[in-house]
Amino acid sequence: MAATVKFTNAVCETKNKTWVTFDLCRLRAISRNKTVLNMEINLLQPVHVVDLHFRMQKRANGYKPWLGQYTVDFCAFIRKVNHPVIKIYYDIIKSYTTLNHTCPYMGKQIVKDFFWDPRDLTVPLPSGDYMVLLTWIFDKRPQALTNFYFTFRQDLFKD
């Protein structure tokens, strides 16, 4: 079975520019079926309490909820990986980011040349267009939004 994952869009938005700024939020095409994500997030104040609201949607006559939505204490999650759905996505991205340490977070945080290899996906995923919406909540207030759009395709007859 051959599968491909291709990022189609990345949107980064700050809700509070005195706390978070995005210096870079860009996709770069490597080949026809491969794009990489680069992000530079600048945290202007120390962040000790981080909640992450995760939502995944699949496109079917508009984007519809898929795989649920979850809010996790990100600092506790990094100390002890304890949420099965968030763990799937964290395992895919952790080697590409500087967010793989415990709180507090301060200064520049980077995601560099993140490419999603479909072999890293541990659960079955139907072919289609998807959107992952992440809301970063610092001290009980939404401070930043990062939305990622991607296409997942698999050919069941090809090895």
C-alpha positions in Angstrom: 0.0 0.0 0.0 1.5 3.3 -1.1 0.4 6.5 0.7 1.3 10.2 0.6 0.7 13.1 2.9 1.0 16.6 1.5 0.5 19.8 3.4 -1.7 22.2 1.4 -1.8 25.2 3.7 -0.6 26.5 7.1 -2.2 29.4 8.9 -0.7 30.9 12.0 -2.5 33.7 13.9 -1.7 35.4 17.1 -4.4 36.7 19.4 -2.1 38.6 21.7 1.0 40.2 20.0 2.5 41.1 23.4 2.9 37.4 24.2 3.3 35.5 20.9 4.5 36.5 17.4 5.1 34.3 14.4 8.3 35.2 12.6 7.7 32.4 10.0 4.8 30.2 9.1 5.4 28.7 5.7 5.2 25.6 3.5 7.9 24.9 1.1 7.5 22.5 -1.9 10.2 19.9 -2.2 8.6 17.9 -5.0 5.2 17.3 -6.5 4.1 15.2 -3.6 6.2 16.6 -0.7 6.0 19.8 1.2 7.7 20.8 4.4 6.5 23.1 7.2 8.7 25.7 8.8 7.6 27.8 11.7 9.3 30.2 14.1 7.3 31.2 17.1 8.6 33.9 19.4 7.3 33.8 23.0 7.8 37.3 24.4 7.0 36.3 28.0 7.7 33.0 29.9 4.8 30.5 29.6 4.3 28.3 32.6 0.7 27.1 31.9 -0.1 25.8 28.4 -3.4 24.2 27.4 -3.7 22.9 23.8 -7.1 22.6 22.2 -6.9 20.1 19.3 -9.5 19.6 16.7 -9.3 17.6 13.5 -11.8 17.9 10.6 -12.3 16.0 7.4 -13.5 17.7 4.2 -16.9 16.4 3.0 -19.2 19.1 1.7 -17.2 21.5 3.9 -15.1 20.5 6.9 -16.8 18.2 9.3 -15.5 17.1 12.8 -13.5 14.0 12.6 -11.5 12.2 15.4 -13.0 14.5 18.0 -11.7 17.5 19.8 -9.6 17.5 22.9 -8.1 20.0 25.4 -5.0 18.9 27.2 -2.6 20.4 29.7 0.4 20.5 27.3 3.0 20.9 30.2 1.7 17.8 31.9 1.5 16.0 28.6 5.2 16.7 27.8 6.2 15.5 31.3 4.2 12.3 30.9 2.7 11.5 27.5 -0.8 10.5 28.6 -3.3 11.3 25.8 -3.5 8.6 23.1 -4.7 10.9 20.2 -2.4 13.8 20.9 0.5 11.2 21.3 0.0 10.0 17.7 0.5 13.5 16.4 3.2 14.5 18.9 5.3 11.4 18.0 5.2 12.5 14.3 6.4 16.0 15.0 8.6 15.8 18.1 11.9 15.3 16.2 11.3 18.4 14.1 10.5 20.9 16.9 12.0 22.6 19.9 8.7 22.2 21.8 9.9 18.8 23.1 10.9 20.0 26.6 9.0 20.7 29.7 7.6 24.1 30.7 8.3 27.0 31.0 8.6 28.0 27.4 10.4 31.3 26.5 11.9 32.9 23.4 12.1 31.4 19.9 10.4 28.0 19.4 11.0 26.3 16.0 9.5 23.7 13.7 12.0 23.0 11.0 11.5 21.1 7.7 8.6 19.1 9.1 7.6 16.4 6.7 4.9 13.9 7.6 6.0 10.5 6.4 2.8 8.3 6.1 4.7 5.4 7.5 4.8 7.2 10.9 1.0 7.1 11.1 0.0 4.3 13.5 -3.8 4.4 12.9 -5.7 3.9 9.7 -6.7 7.1 7.9 -9.2 7.3 5.0 -8.1 9.2 1.9 -9.2 12.8 1.8 -8.5 16.4 2.8 -8.0 17.2 6.5 -7.6 20.2 8.7 -5.9 20.2 12.1 -6.9 23.2 14.3 -4.7 23.9 17.3 -5.5 26.7 19.8 -2.7 27.5 22.2 -4.1 28.7 25.5 -1.7 30.4 28.0 -3.0 31.2 31.5 -6.6 30.4 30.5 -6.7 32.7 27.4 -6.4 31.7 23.8 -3.1 33.3 22.6 -2.4 31.7 19.2 -4.0 29.6 16.5 -2.1 27.2 14.2 -4.2 25.5 11.5 -2.7 22.9 9.2 -4.4 21.6 6.0 -3.2 18.4 4.4 -4.2 15.8 1.9 -3.8 12.1 2.6 -4.0 9.7 -0.3 -3.4 6.0 -0.3 -3.4 3.4 -3.1 -4.4 0.1 -1.8 -3.4 -1.8 -4.9 0.2 -0.4 -5.1 3.1 -1.7 -3.0 
